[in-house]
Structure formats: C-alpha cells, structure tokens
Amino acid sequence: MPKVSVEIPQELLDDLNKHVGDNKKFVSQSDAIRTAIRKMLDMMDDIDRRHGRLNQ
C-alpha cells in the first residue's frame, strides 16, 4: 500500500487521536484517515450523480 505524508493542524490531530486506540472507533491514525477519505469520496460521488457528472 502506498504511503502518503501530509501536514495536519494539531487541533485536528488531537481530535482524531481521541477516537484512536484500544476500545475506540479506530485502531490507528491510518485507519481513521482511510475511513474518512472513503466516506468523503462516497459523498462526492453522490453529489456528482445528483448533478449528472457521474454515470452510475
């Protein structure tokens, strides 16, 4: 799997880390970020479909 390096504002990282770890929603920061990207892409596809920009 490719690795990507990004700069994230500290306040976003702090909020993210509240949801990462044992007995929390995500097992790692990478897991949380991948999940967020997938959700955002799904939302963008839905918007594109509604505006006739995606044939599906």
Secondary structure, 3 states (H helix, E strand, C coil): CCCCCCCCCHHHHHHHHCCECCCCCECCHHHHHHHHHHHHHHHHHHHHHHCCCCCC
